[in-house]
Amino acid sequence: MTLSSRLAELAGRIPLPAETLGGVAVGAVAQRMRPLSLPPAVRPAGILCVVAGTGLVVVAWRERGPGDLEHPVALTTTGVHARTRNPIYLGFTLAHLGLALATRNGWMLATCPVSAALLHRWLPREEALLHELFGAEYDTYRATVPRYLGRRSSSP
């Protein structure tokens, strides 16, 4: 298998959330129509956020193992999943923020919280599915690992 076919397969397995893509696209179009530039000093922080967010998505995806997001075959509770129950959503939001800062696009920055809120609306459905599939194991995980970031509880 060639590198390009492996990358294409990986890209097909990691779904880019429409909420993130939409926010980036709206910000890019708005910037072309009526520029709202951020100061140049934000660019390095943006690059760091893009790298960190993309890295988080890749690491989280690799930790998940086989199966797609809608049909998990196992509950992943180690690695980055031991720090946040939603590292992929967190990574995409961080990358969106970083892209806005790296391109100094104020409109894209404004769409970031909207995109994050739209992503968040899927979580109750996903959490119900994980509870249905993994029962008490998921309940313990949910009680000890924060949804996004924050303090980790030592017991359920």
N, C-alpha and C positions, 0 to 999 in steps of 0.2 A: 504494500500500500504506500503510495507516495505521500509526501508531506502535504501537498495541496489537497489531496483527497481526504486525508486525516483531519485537516483544518476545516474543510467543508462539512465533514460528518459531525465534528464537534460543534460547529456553528449551528447546524441543524438541530442538535440536541439541547442547546442552551437557548431557550426562548427569550428573545429580547421583549420585555413587557411593552405592550402598545402604549401604556400610560407614560412610560419613560420616553419612548420614541416620539410620541405625540408632543410631549412637553419640549423636547429638544427641537423638533421641527417647527412648532409654533414660535419658539424663541428665535430660531434662525430666520424665519420669514419676517417676523416683526422687526428684527434687527436690520434687515435689508430695507424695509419700508420706512422705518423711523429709528435710526441708530440711538441706542442708549448704552454708551460705553462705560465700563467700569475702569477704575484707575489701573495703570500698568503694574502696580505693586501686587495685585491679586493673582497675576499669572503664575508665579511659582507655586503658590498654594493650590491653584487649580490643577497644575500638572501633577502634583503630589496626590491630590484627591482622585484624579483619573486613574493613576497607577494603582493606588490603594484599593479603590472600588473595583477595578477590573481584576486585580489580584484576588480580592476577596471572593468574587463570583467564581473565578476559575478554581480556587482552592475548595470552596464549598461544593462546587459541582463534582470535582474529583472525589471528595470525601463521600458523597452520596452513593457512588457506585452505580450499578445497573438500574434500569427502570427509568420511567419519566416522572415528572412532578405530579401528574394526576394519578399515577399508579405505583406508589412507592412499594418496594419489596422488603424494605427494612427501615427501622427508625434510626437515623444517624444522630448520635448524641455526643460524639467525640470531636476533637479538633476545634474548628471555628464554631461548630454547632454546639459546643459546650459553653460558649460565651454568648451566643445569640441564637434564638430559634429560627431566625429568618435572615441568614447571612447573604443569600442571593438578592433579596429585595433591598437589604441594606447596602450591598455593593453596587447595585444599579443606581440607587439614589445618590450614593457618594460619587459615582462616576458622572452622573448628570450634573451635580453640583460642581464637580471639578471641570467639566467641559464648559460650563457657563463662566467659571472664573478664568480658565486658561484662554478662552476666546474673548474674554472681557465683555461678555454679552449680558447686559442687564436684564433684557427680556427673558433670556433663558434662565437666569437666576430667579426671576419672578415666577416662572413656571415650575420650578423645582418643588416647592411645598405642595402645589396643586397635584403634581404627578405623584408625589409620595402619598398624599391623602387618597388618591384614586387607587394606588397599589394596596394601601392598607385595607380598603373595603373588601378585598378578597380573603383576608385572614380568618374571619369567623367561619367561613365555609371550609377552608383548608384545615382549620383546627378541629372542626367537627368530623371531617373525614379521617384525620389522624387518630382521633379518639376512637372512632368506629373500628379502624383497622388494628390499632395497637393497644387499646384499652388502658389498663392501669400503668403500663410502661410509659405511655404518652402522658398520662396525668401526672406521674412523678416528674417526668422531664419538664413538663409545662410549669409545674410548681417550683422548680429549682433553677430554671434558665430563663432569663428575661426575653421578652418578645423581640426586642431590638437590642438595646444596650441598657446598662444599669447594674445595680448590685445583684450579685448572685446569692441566692438563698442556700444555706447549708443543709436544709432538710425540707421535705415537702410540706 
